[in-house]
Amino acid sequence: MLKKIRKYIIALWAIVLLCFWIYLFNHRYIIDPAYFVSMIQDFWTWALFIYFIVFLFRGLLLVPSTPLILVGMLLFPENPHIVFLISMVGIVFSSLIIYEFSDILWLDEYYAKHNHSKKMRHLIDKYWFFAVAFWSFFLILPTDLVCYIAGMVRMNIYKFIAAICLWEGLVIGIFIYGWWEIVKLFWF
């Protein structure tokens, strides 16, 4: 029964993901910077709300957080604190979703079948802080993957969230506030 539900959930997720990318591909004007600027000027509150909602569910749509942070920095250049707060809330929320629903995907069975889960569990338990820190600082690796692995081996959720908040907060803070200082230096 669980396998059947899993197949339906994965199929639904794949359909939503495909529809999202097809819609974005067919409506490219949505990602045009001039369109964003005019939309922001007309509907600042709604744009902030939509940015927040997109950031919350970006992990389910396989959208990396770095481009969304860049979009936030460009859309709300006078409000780096808001961009930082939305980024952190979105990353923590999507990390928790991936952590909690990691057992729905099929990779946990693969690791259990090939006895990788015990080795991975040992490494996560022993080096959890450094594993999440490395993953967060190495921006090429998606944080969502370490969230999936942590959920799959059932890493302590409090340690997991603390590590995500600390390391992602540090990287995003340097990214956003460093950009803000550069903008202030050259444009104001």
C-alpha positions in Angstrom: 0.0 0.0 0.0 2.8 2.4 0.9 4.6 1.7 -2.4 1.4 2.6 -4.3 0.9 5.8 -2.4 4.6 6.6 -2.9 4.2 6.2 -6.6 1.2 8.5 -6.7 3.0 11.2 -4.7 6.1 11.0 -6.8 4.0 11.1 -10.0 2.0 14.1 -8.7 5.3 15.9 -7.7 6.8 15.2 -11.1 3.7 16.5 -12.9 3.7 19.7 -10.8 7.4 20.1 -11.4 7.0 19.6 -15.1 4.1 22.1 -15.3 6.1 24.7 -13.3 9.1 24.5 -15.7 6.9 24.4 -18.8 5.0 27.5 -17.6 8.2 29.3 -16.9 9.6 28.4 -20.2 6.5 29.5 -22.1 6.2 32.8 -20.1 9.8 34.0 -20.2 8.7 37.6 -19.7 8.1 36.6 -16.0 11.9 36.4 -15.4 12.6 39.6 -17.4 14.2 42.2 -15.0 12.2 45.1 -16.5 9.0 43.2 -15.8 10.0 42.6 -12.2 10.9 46.2 -11.6 7.5 47.4 -12.9 5.7 44.8 -10.9 7.6 45.7 -7.8 6.8 49.4 -8.1 3.1 48.7 -8.6 2.6 45.8 -6.2 5.3 45.9 -3.6 3.4 44.1 -0.8 2.2 41.4 -3.2 5.6 41.0 -4.7 7.1 40.5 -1.2 4.4 38.0 -0.4 4.9 36.1 -3.7 8.7 36.1 -3.1 8.1 34.6 0.3 5.8 31.9 -0.9 8.1 31.0 -3.8 11.0 30.8 -1.3 9.0 28.5 1.0 8.3 25.9 -1.7 11.4 26.2 -3.8 12.8 23.0 -2.4 9.9 21.0 -3.7 10.3 22.5 -7.2 14.0 21.9 -7.2 14.8 25.6 -7.5 18.2 26.4 -5.9 18.1 29.1 -3.2 21.1 31.1 -4.6 19.2 32.5 -7.7 16.2 33.4 -5.5 18.5 35.3 -3.1 19.9 37.1 -6.1 16.4 38.0 -7.3 15.5 39.2 -3.8 18.6 41.4 -3.6 17.8 42.9 -7.0 14.0 43.3 -6.3 14.4 44.7 -2.8 17.8 46.5 -2.7 16.8 48.8 0.1 15.7 46.0 2.3 18.5 43.5 2.9 17.1 42.5 6.3 13.8 41.4 4.7 15.7 39.4 2.0 17.8 37.7 4.7 14.8 36.9 6.8 12.7 35.5 4.0 15.7 33.5 2.7 16.3 31.9 6.1 12.7 31.1 6.8 12.4 29.6 3.3 15.5 27.5 3.6 14.6 26.2 7.1 11.0 25.4 5.9 12.0 23.6 2.8 14.8 21.8 4.7 12.2 20.6 7.2 9.9 19.4 4.4 12.6 17.5 2.7 13.8 16.1 6.0 10.4 14.9 7.1 9.3 13.4 3.7 12.6 11.8 2.8 11.2 8.4 3.4 8.7 8.8 0.6 11.4 8.8 -2.0 13.0 5.5 -3.1 16.6 6.1 -2.2 16.2 5.0 1.4 15.4 1.5 0.2 18.5 1.5 -2.0 20.7 2.5 0.9 19.1 -0.1 3.2 19.4 -2.8 0.6 23.1 -2.1 -0.1 23.9 -1.5 3.6 25.0 2.0 3.0 22.6 3.5 5.6 24.6 2.2 8.6 27.8 3.6 7.2 26.1 6.9 6.4 24.4 7.0 9.8 27.7 6.5 11.5 29.3 9.3 9.5 26.4 11.7 10.0 26.3 10.9 13.8 30.0 11.4 14.1 30.6 14.3 11.8 27.1 15.9 11.4 28.3 19.4 12.2 31.2 19.3 9.6 29.1 17.5 7.0 26.4 20.2 7.1 29.0 23.0 7.3 30.9 21.7 4.3 27.6 21.3 2.4 26.4 24.8 3.2 29.7 26.5 2.4 30.2 24.6 -0.9 27.6 26.5 -2.8 27.7 24.1 -5.8 26.2 21.3 -3.7 22.5 21.7 -3.1 21.5 21.9 0.5 18.4 20.0 -0.3 20.5 16.9 -0.8 22.0 17.0 2.7 18.5 17.6 4.1 17.4 14.4 2.3 20.3 12.4 3.6 19.8 13.7 7.1 16.1 12.8 7.0 16.9 9.4 5.5 19.2 8.4 8.4 17.1 10.3 10.9 19.7 12.7 12.1 18.7 14.5 15.3 16.3 17.2 14.0 17.4 19.9 16.5 21.1 19.4 15.6 20.1 19.4 11.9 18.1 22.7 12.1 20.8 24.3 14.2 23.4 23.4 11.7 21.3 24.6 8.8 20.5 27.9 10.5 24.1 28.5 11.5 25.9 27.7 8.3 23.3 28.8 5.8 22.7 31.9 7.8 26.4 32.7 7.7 26.7 32.1 4.0 23.5 34.0 3.1 24.4 36.8 5.5 27.9 37.2 3.9 26.2 37.0 0.5 23.4 39.6 1.1 25.2 42.1 3.4 28.4 41.9 1.4 26.4 42.7 -1.7 24.7 45.5 0.2 28.0 47.0 1.2 29.3 46.9 -2.4 26.1 48.6 -3.6 26.4 51.3 -1.0 30.0 51.8 -1.9 29.5 52.3 -5.6 25.9 53.6 -6.1 25.1 55.8 -3.0 
